[in-house]
Amino acid sequence: MRSSPVVHLLESNDPPDEREVALIHQFLHEIRQSLDEMKALPYPGPELDGLDRSFQAHLALLSLIRSIPGELLSHIFTYVSDRRKVGRCVIYVPPWRLGHICRSWRNAALSTQFLWRHIVIY
């Protein structure tokens, strides 16, 4: 099995561009074939877990959450911070809490003026 063609994306939250998406799809296809071959063996071996982890990591690169535009994130953050609760999760000091997720969320949170209304200083 060859190494990942998009190692730099595995170590970041950046979205893949069109060329990288094609590379990821090809790599996933290769991993799937290797997984199927290994699962057919009577004793697949420890490599199976590593291949499965690699498959899941590369599949996550295609997640749409990576490519949400900052403007849309700002609208979502404004909606969420106005309610201060999402499901069971209560959000305190929204710009700081939301900015801990990834670089694009931090940029969106810091540039969303509405979030700065909710900062509490003790």
Secondary structure, DSSP 8 states (H G I E B T S, - for coil): ----TTHHHHTS-----HHHHHHHHHHHHHHHHHHHHHHTSSS--THHHHHHHHHHHHHHTT-GGGG--HHHHHHHHHHHHHHTEETTEE-SSHHHHHTTS-HHHHHHHHH-GGGGGG----
